[in-house]
Amino acid sequence: MTTWLKDELLKIAEADDLHISPFREDGVTYGTPTWIWSVVVDDSLYVRAYFGQNSRWYQAAVNQKAGRITVAGMTKEVIFETADGTINDLIDNAYRKKYNSSPYLGSMISNRARSATVKVLPL
């Protein structure tokens, strides 16, 4: 399994703008970049879909399992894994810490968004 370089992960953790582009159905063409929140927990990168499992980018990420992210001046080819279980409590805490002043925080730690949590790994 691949892991993030420490300096990359630090830059990503500090950035507010992460754009995610899972592959389209052809497995070759990248989807339209979608701006999302991201957090780092235990040296891993996680993202969530605001609209839960109905989000188009989330469905593409789950189905295609790969794509690209652009963040902190970097563009990286990545793989996607669904994440569930107790890690979600740690992810909630990371969202609270990073985005505590946002009016959207409640939605991002809701059951709807929690059900659409994705671990992002570099290729």
C-alpha positions as CSV (number, residue, x, y, z in Angstrom):
1,M,0.0,0.0,0.0
2,T,1.2,3.5,-0.8
3,T,1.6,6.2,1.8
4,W,2.0,10.0,1.7
5,L,5.3,11.6,2.1
6,K,5.3,13.6,5.4
7,D,6.0,17.0,3.7
8,E,3.1,16.4,1.2
9,L,0.7,15.4,4.0
10,L,1.7,18.5,6.0
11,K,1.0,20.8,3.0
12,I,-2.3,19.0,2.4
13,A,-3.3,19.3,6.1
14,E,-2.7,23.0,6.1
15,A,-4.6,23.7,2.8
16,D,-8.2,24.6,2.6
17,D,-8.7,24.0,-1.1
18,L,-8.7,20.4,-2.3
19,H,-10.1,19.5,-5.6
20,I,-11.0,15.9,-6.3
21,S,-11.5,14.4,-9.8
22,P,-12.4,10.7,-9.8
23,F,-12.2,8.9,-13.2
24,R,-15.4,8.9,-15.3
25,E,-17.0,5.6,-16.3
26,D,-14.4,5.1,-19.0
27,G,-11.6,4.8,-16.3
28,V,-9.4,7.2,-18.3
29,T,-11.1,10.6,-18.4
30,Y,-11.0,12.7,-15.2
31,G,-14.3,14.1,-13.9
32,T,-14.8,17.7,-13.3
33,P,-12.8,18.9,-10.2
34,T,-15.0,19.3,-7.2
35,W,-13.9,21.4,-4.2
36,I,-14.1,19.6,-0.9
37,W,-12.8,19.7,2.6
38,S,-10.1,17.4,3.6
39,V,-8.5,16.3,6.9
40,V,-5.5,14.3,8.0
41,V,-5.9,11.6,10.7
42,D,-3.2,9.2,11.7
43,D,-1.0,10.0,8.6
44,S,-3.9,9.4,6.3
45,L,-6.0,11.8,4.1
46,Y,-9.8,11.7,4.3
47,V,-12.5,13.5,2.5
48,R,-16.3,13.4,2.8
49,A,-19.2,14.2,0.4
50,Y,-21.4,17.0,1.7
51,F,-24.5,15.4,0.1
52,G,-23.5,12.0,1.3
53,Q,-23.6,8.9,-0.9
54,N,-25.8,10.6,-3.5
55,S,-22.9,12.9,-4.4
56,R,-21.7,12.3,-7.9
57,W,-18.0,12.6,-7.1
58,Y,-18.4,10.1,-4.3
59,Q,-20.2,7.6,-6.5
60,A,-17.5,7.9,-9.1
61,A,-14.8,7.5,-6.5
62,V,-16.4,4.4,-5.1
63,N,-17.0,2.9,-8.6
64,Q,-13.7,3.8,-10.3
65,K,-11.5,3.7,-7.1
66,A,-9.0,6.1,-8.7
67,G,-8.6,9.6,-9.9
68,R,-6.7,12.8,-9.1
69,I,-6.5,15.5,-6.5
70,T,-5.1,19.0,-6.7
71,V,-4.1,20.6,-3.5
72,A,-1.4,22.9,-2.1
73,G,0.1,23.4,-5.5
74,M,0.4,19.7,-6.1
75,T,-1.5,17.4,-8.5
76,K,-1.5,13.8,-7.5
77,E,-2.8,10.6,-9.0
78,V,-4.7,8.8,-6.2
79,I,-6.7,5.7,-5.2
80,F,-9.9,5.9,-3.2
81,E,-11.1,3.5,-0.4
82,T,-14.3,3.8,1.5
83,A,-13.8,4.4,5.2
84,D,-16.2,3.5,8.0
85,G,-16.2,2.5,11.6
86,T,-14.6,4.2,14.6
87,I,-12.2,6.1,12.4
88,N,-15.2,8.4,11.7
89,D,-15.1,9.7,15.2
90,L,-11.5,10.8,14.8
91,I,-12.3,12.3,11.4
92,D,-15.2,14.3,13.0
93,N,-12.7,15.6,15.6
94,A,-10.3,16.6,12.8
95,Y,-13.1,18.4,11.0
96,R,-14.1,20.3,14.2
97,K,-10.5,21.4,14.7
98,K,-9.9,22.5,11.1
99,Y,-13.2,24.0,10.2
100,N,-14.6,25.1,13.6
101,S,-15.8,28.5,12.4
102,S,-17.6,27.3,9.3
103,P,-21.5,27.2,9.3
104,Y,-21.1,24.0,7.2
105,L,-19.4,22.0,9.9
106,G,-22.6,20.4,11.2
107,S,-23.4,19.0,7.8
108,M,-19.9,17.6,7.4
109,I,-20.0,15.6,10.6
110,S,-23.6,14.5,10.0
111,N,-24.5,10.9,9.5
112,R,-25.2,11.7,5.8
113,A,-21.6,12.9,5.2
114,R,-20.1,10.3,7.5
115,S,-21.6,7.6,5.3
116,A,-19.6,9.0,2.4
117,T,-16.1,9.1,3.9
118,V,-13.3,8.3,1.6
119,K,-9.6,7.6,2.4
120,V,-7.3,9.0,-0.3
121,L,-4.0,7.3,-1.0
122,P,-1.3,8.4,-3.4
123,L,-0.3,6.1,-6.3
